[in-house]
Amino acid sequence: MKKMRQKIFLNGAMVNAEEALLSVQDHGFLYGNGLFETMRAYHGQIFRCQTHIKRLLEGVKILGWDHPPSEAELMHAVDLCLKANGLLEASVRLTVSRGSGGTRPDHDCSRPGIVVFAGPYQAPEAAEYQTGWSVVTASIRRNPTSPVCRIKSANYLDSLLARAEAHAKGAKEALLLNTNGMVAEGTIANYFFILQDKLVTPDIQSGLLPGITRATVLSLADQLGMPVEIRFVYPDEIIQAQEVFITNSLLEIMPVNRIDGRRVGSGFCGPVTDFLIEQYKVLVRKECSIS
């Protein structure tokens, strides 16, 4: 069977991947002046697509672009790309740049650049959700006073460096503190801790990107009557955590088995984490109409 060529949405048109070309004067390329969202499609439907796009557009406001894209325009681009590639289980990446303009950062850009690509998504094996991931504390720190912490910026170098540091130490993900020494987030995920039988996660003032999956887990916990605390989290506290897990749109909920070489709880997925994993899957099936 002939392999289907990947189609990419590029500034209003579907093109073959090898034909998708951007201007060298695009400010996303020149200055990292761009935003992105990574979404997961289940059975041909993107989970909470509109919520992702609303977050991206909040980022556009923070960056102060003169010619913002519309929600309808971005929804259409994502839907078109997913359908053009004929994918059911997929990872979908929406990237929006300030657009192409002059070579100086203060040059006006006539319109934003919009790129969407989608590819098959293969989730980690079920066993990995039982054993969990190891993480290490990175040397790089988040600046909680920077508005860039609150947006999913195309300027991703701090996270890439922290991730490389984690991998060099044999870990799957990093734990980033902020400049005040409090727990912030990971390079690709938000953190949750079970501390004294409460679900605890750092608040936005800690210098983190408020994840879509993070918000979903908090909503689920509230519906399930679980005690929740959203607050500053001290690194010393997490040593006592009964369970730890991370969240993002592709992974959903992934247990953490070790932090800086120290075992978390039993060293496997704990009962609260396991329960939330199952409840998250129930919600996805409901919202994406999966029987």
N, C-alpha and C positions, 0 to 999 in steps of 0.2 A: 504494500500500500504506500502510495506517495505521501510523504510528510507534508502537512499543511504549512504554508509559509506564514510566519508571524506577521500580523497586521498591527500597525501602530497608528493611533490618532495623533495627528500633528497639525495644530493650528487650523482646525476646521475640516480636515480631510483624512481619510484612511489611506495609508500608504504601506508598502512592504517595508519591513524592518530595515533592510539594507539601503532603502531610499529615503529614510528619515534623517534629514539634515537640518542643523540649526545654524544660525548666523554666528560668526565669531564675535559679533558685537552684542550678543545676547547678554543681558546683565546677570542672568543666572550663572552663565559660564564665567563672565569676567569677575563678578564680585560675590557670587553666592547669594544674590538677591532673588531668592525664590523660596517656594514652599512645596511640600509634598505630603501625600497621604498614601499609606499602604493599607489596602483593604482585602478582605477575604470573601470570596464567592463560594456559596454552598448551593449545589444543585442549580447553578445558573443565576443565583440571586446574591447580590452583595449585602452582607449583614451591616445594617445601619449606615448605608451609603450617605444618606442625607446628613447624618450627624457628623461624619467625616468631613463632608464638604462645608458644612457650617463652621467647623473648627478652622478649616483652611481660610475661609473668608474672614474670620475674626483675625487671623494672622495678617491678611492683606490690609486690614484696617490699622493694625499695629505698625506695619511697615510704611503705611501712608502712600500707597500707589495712587497715581492720578486716574488710571483707567482700569478699575477692578473688573474682573469677569463676573458674570451673574451666576447665581446658583443653578438656574435652569440650563445655562450653557455648559456648566461643568457636569451636571447630572447626565445630560445628553451625551457628552463626550465619553464618559465612563461606560454608559450603557451600550453605546455604539461599538466601542472597542471590545467589550466582553462578548457581544453577539457576533462580531465579525470574526473573532477567533474561535467561535464554536466551543467555548469552554464551560464546563459545569463546576468543577472544583478548581479554583484559581486564586492566584495572588494578583491583585490589580494595583498598579502604581500610577497615581495621578501626580504630575509635576506641573507647577505653574511658576513661570518666571516673570519678573517685572517687564520683560520684553526686550526687543532689540532697539538700541539707540546709539548714541555716540560712545566713544571709548572712555569718557570721564564719568565718574559715578553720579554726578549731578545732572547729566544729560537727560532730557525727557525721552521716555519710551512711548511710542504711539499706542501700543496695545500689549496686553500680556501674552506670553508664549504659553501654549497649553499642549502638554504631551501626556498621553495615556498608553501604557502597554500592559498586557496581561499574559500570564504564563501559567501552565499547570502547577498546582500546589500539592506537594506531597508532605503531609504532616509527619512529625516524628512518630516512631513506632510506639504502640501502646505501652510497651515495657519501659520506655523512657519517661513516661508520665508517672510511673511507679517508682523508678529509681531516682529521678530528678536530676537537676544540674548542679554543678559546683560553681561558685562565684568567688571572686577576690575583690578586695577594696582597691580601687584604682588610685594612682597618685594625682591624677587630674581632678579638679574640683569645679563644681557648678557655681556660678555667680548668681545668687538669688535676687540681686538687684537689677539684673539685666532682663529686659523684656523678651530677649531672644529665647530665654528658658521656656517661655509660655507658648512658643510657636514651633511647628515642625519645619525648621529651616533647612534649606538646601545646603547651608554651610554646616557640614557635619563632622568637621575635622576633630574636635574634642572627643566626640564619641568614637570615631574611628581609631584614634590613638589609644583611648582607654580600652577599647575592645581588643586591639592588638596586644596591649599589655596583659590583659586577662588570658588571652590565648597562649601567650609566651609562658605563662605560669601554669598552663594546663587546665585552665578553667573555661567554662562555656560562656560566661557573661561577667561583666564588671558591676561592682557596686560603687556608685559615685556619691561622695559626701559633698556638701557645699562649703563655701569659704568660711562659714561659721562652725564647721565641724559636725554639722547635722547630716543625717541620711537624706539624700535627695532622690535618686533614681538609678536606673541602669542605662546602658547605651541604647538598648532597643526596647526597654520595658519599664514598667512601674513595679514597685515592691510592696508586698503585704507581709505582715508578721502576726502570728498568734502569740500575744503576750498576756499572761494571766487570764486566759480564756476569752480575750477580746480580740477582734479583728482590727489591727492598727495599720495605718498607712500614712506616709508623710503628707502634709498639706501643701498647697500650691506655693505658699510663701517660702517653702524649703528650696525652691529653685528647680521645679520639675515641669515637664510637659504633662498636662492633665490628659491621660490616655482615654480613648473611647472604651476600651475593655476595662480599664480602672473604674470608670463611671458605671459601667454595666455591673461589675462585681459589687460595687457599693450599693447599687439599687437592689440587686438580688439579696444581699445581706440584710438590707432594711426590710424587704418583703418577707424574708424568712425569720425575722425577729432576732437576728444575731446582734450582739453588742458591738458597736463600731466606734473607733476613735480616729479622727483625722487631725493630726497634730505634728509638732516637731518630734522627731525620733532621734534619740541619742545612740551613737554606735555601741556604747556599752550595754544598752538595753537588749540589743539583738542577740547577744551571747546567750541570753536566757530564753530566747524565743522557742516555743514548743513546735512551731511550724513556720516555714517561710515559703512564699511563692512569688513568682513574677507573672506579669500579664502583658500581652500585646495582641493585636488583632489576628496575627497569623498563628502564634503559639496557643492562643486562648489563655489557659492557666497552666503554668509549668512549675512543679515543686522545686525547691532548692534543698539539696542534701548536705552541702557543706559551704561554709563561709570562711575564707582565709584558712582552709584546711581543718577547721573545727566542725565537727558533725552537728547538724541541726536535728534535734529530736531523735527519732529512731534511725535517721539516715535514709529514710524512704518517705514516700508521700504519706502525709498525716491524714487523719480522718476528716478534719474540717476542709482541708484542701481537696481531698477526694470528693467530698460532698459538693463543694462548689464547682468542681470540674463537671460533675454530672448535671447539676442544675443549669450551668451555662449551656451545655449541649441541648438540654430540654428547651431552653429559651431560643436557641438558634433554630432548632427544628420547627418551633412554633412560628417564629417571625419569617422564616424562609419557606414556610409551607412544605416541610419535608415530612412525609408520612413514615 
